[in-house]
Amino acid sequence: MTEPTESTAQPRRMQITGIHHVTLIVRDLDATTAFYRDTLGLGLVEQGVNDDDPTARHFWFGDRDGRAGTLVSFMEYPQMPAGSPGPGAPHHLALTVDSAEELDAWRDYLRGRGVQTTDVFQRGRFRSLYLRDPDDHILELATRV
């Protein structure tokens, strides 16, 4: 009996098609909402409690339709100690903007609202800048590649 070759093997039926959402832990969902909704302009698409921990408030932000791939959720744990960078912890969350001109406008807008940002960096195929949210998560705004 011969081993199936790549051309004769059954096609793979499972496939990852994108990122559905990212969840971050925060201390104060009101400050988080002021930042992500009021400053960054994301839609607050759902407010509630976490299904696995009904004592934790859980808010979802994304595009106005709440489509997968645009979603960032936040669970509120005011007493939880701050995390430390390293293995097992996320480094940053990158959000997309449409153009280099829009990225420059974001930099100016955020700085005008008192949000500290880096300068714009050329990253090969895209440009980006970095900032921090109220819980000190690193955010990157990046142009499409």
N, C-alpha and C positions, 0 to 999 in steps of 0.2 A: 504494500500500500504506500502510495506517495503522499508526502505532506502537501497540504493545500498551499498554493502560491498566493502572492498578494492579489493576482488577477483572478484566481478562482475562489478565494475565500469569500464568505458571506460579507456583504457590506455592513459596516458598523451601524447599529440602529440608534445608539445613544449619542448625544452631542451637546456640549455646552454652547449656548447661543449668546451668552452675554452675562453681565452682572445684573442681578435683580435689585439688590439694595446693599447698603453698608449700614451697620448699627454702631453708634458710639455711645459711651456712657458719659453723662454730664451731671453737674451738681445742681443746676438751676435752669429748668426748662423755660422759665420766663425770659431769662437773659439769652438763652439759646434761640428762642423764638424771635426776640428783638433783633438778633444778629442775622439768622438765616432767612427769616421772612422779611423783616423790615429793612435790613441793610443790603443783603444779597438778593432779595427779591424772589426767593423760592416760595412755592405755594405750600401752605400748611394743609395737607390733604387728609390727615386723620389725627385725632386726639383721643387718647384713651389710656388704658393701663396695659401692661405687658401680659400676654396670655399665660406665660409661665410664672409670673410673679405679680399678682394683682395689687401688691403694695407699691409697685413702681409705675409712675406715669410714663407713658410711651407716646411720643409724637412722631409723625411721619411728614417729611417735606419732599417736594419734587416738583415736576412740572404741574401745571394746573389740572391735568387729567390723572395724575398719580401713576403714570406709566412706569413699568419696570425699566430699569436702566437709568432712571432719573431720581430714584428714591434714596434718601438718607434718613435713617430713623435714629431717635435719641431716647435712651432710657434714663430716667432721673434717679440718682442715688446720692443725695446730699452728704451723707456721712462716709461714703466710701473714700479710702485714701487715694491720693494721686498715684497714677501708674508711673512706671519707669520705662524709658526707652530701651529697646533691645529685643532679642528673640521672643516671639509670642505677643508682641505689641505692634500695632500698626505704626508706620512711620508718618504717612500723610494721606490725605484725601485729595484727589485732583478732580477739579470741576472744569468743564469745557466752555470756552467762549469761541465765537465764530471767526474772529479775525485779529490780526496784529493791532489794528486801529482800535478795536473794542477792548483789547487787553490794556492798551495805553489809557483808554478812557476809564476802565475799572481802577487802574492804579491811581489816577487823579481823583476819581470819585471817592475811593476808600480813604485816601490820605486826607481829602477834604472833610471827611466825617470823623477824623481822628483815629483811623485804623492804620497801624503801622504796616507797611509792606516793604518787600525788597524792591530793588530795581527790577526791570524786565530783563530776563536772561534769554539768550539764544540757545536752544537745546537741540541743535541739529535740524531736525524736520519740523520743530515747533518752537514757540516762545512761551515763557511762563513767568509768573511771579509768585511769591509766597507771603502768607500772612498767618495769623493765629486767631482762633475763635475764642470766646469767653472762657472756655475750659482749657485753653492752651493747646488744642489740637492744631497741628500744622495743616494748612490748606494751601493747595496750589491751584491757581487759575491758569489754564493752558489753552493755547490755540489748537484748533483741529490739525491733525497731521495730514 
